[in-house]
Each structure stands twice: as C-alpha cells, then as structure tokens.
Amino acid sequence: MSQLPPRAVLFDLDGTLVDSAPDIAFAADGALAACGIAPRGAARVRGYIGNGAERLIHRCLTDTLDGVAEAPLFTAAYREFQARYQAGLTQRTVIYPGVLETLETLTAAGCVLACVTNKPARFTTPLLAALDLTRWFTVTVSGDTLAVKKPDPAPLHYAIERCGTRPARTAMVGDSLADLLAARAAGVTALCVSYGYSPNVDLRSHAPDALVESFAGLLPWLLP
C-alpha cells in the first residue's frame, strides 16, 4: 500500500506568524501625514490589516473598512507607504511566541509547510528572509502571486498543488475572516488564532474547525 502524502499546513503571515502591525502602522501613519491627513494610530491600523496593502491604504485614507479613496490621493499615499514600509520592514516586527518550535515539530512530523499571505511579494520575501522563516516553507504565495487574493481559494489551491498533496490533507491557519473563508472555499481544515488582527470580527461565530489562543495550541489539531 502506498503511503499517503504528507499533510500540508498553510499559514497566513501578518497576525498569525508575525506581529508586523507596529511596522505597518508606522509606515501607514507616515504616509498619511505626508499627504496631509491625520495619523490613525497603531490600534486602528491593526484592525485594517488582512486584505492586502492596497486595501489597507484605502481603509486608512477613508478610516472605514469598505471605503475607497480618490485615485490621486490613493496613488500618492500608497507610494509613500511602500517606500516607508520597505525601509523599516522589520524594525518592530517580531515572531509570535511558539511559532518556531511549532514549525520545527510539524516539519519533523513530515508535514509540508507553506506561507499563503495577502502581503505583496516585495514585502513578503525580505520579511521572511530577515526573520529566518523562509527555510520552513516549501511554498510561499504572496498577495500578487496570482490575480486574486484570499478569501478567494485560488491561492490555497495553488499552494496545495505545489505542496504535492490535496485539500482533504491540508489545513489553513490564519487570524482573519479572509483566511477562514478561503479555507472553507478550498475545502481544507480551517484553523484560526485569536490573537491576530481581527478585532471587529467574531471568528468563532463563523464556525472555524478550531480557534486557538496561542500558536502552540495548533499542534493538537494538526498532529492528533
């Protein structure tokens, strides 16, 4: 009998593997100030993270989750944000407790790991490298790897195919509704962490397969 392929575990980045909100907020507030707009503050910006850098800047400019800023203002602010964030990508960003130990345990158990994020590759690649996280991931899917982002399931399907497994043997770990909805649409196990960037969303009400308070708390669900 042939052995089943290793289980694949897909991880979101911001708010799941790393606390990058301080650097993101610093760059976003700096971009707003450069455009003559009052800073939103770290706490508010934290709640705007999760659907990619462009959506983040629209949210910061309009100070609403669904707002769309005027094109000239958005273009100027987004340009400022990209330059500022690139310059300070890991000044304040830290890996969450338990992440390295858990990734090591999963790898030792034969799991194939991937990072699937809505963050643009120009930020994702150097951030993972600077924090020495690249080595854990067989596949990295950024927000601009495909034409669509989470909650569309396509980034998950893309990662699953390259991990050499199938949805029934895959779990998605994230901190946002976008992660949960993408997991559901892709037909994979949906695991959520409660410590991330979703202050305005009750993830439990959307019935994830598990909602854990710490990264290490994922292990009983991934290696039962």
MOMO-V708848 format. One record per helix or strand of 2 or more residues. SS is the DSSP state (H for helix, E for strand). FROM is the first residue (numbers start at 0). TO is the last residue. If there is no record, write none. Layout:
# MOMO-V708848
SS;FROM;TO + SS;FROM;TO
This chain:
# MOMO-V708848
E;7;10 + E;17;18 + H;20;33 + H;41;45 + H;52;61 + H;70;86 + E;93;94 + H;98;107 + E;111;115 + H;120;129 + H;133;135 + E;138;140 + H;153;162 + H;166;168 + E;169;173 + H;176;185 + E;188;192 + H;202;205 + E;209;211 + H;214;221
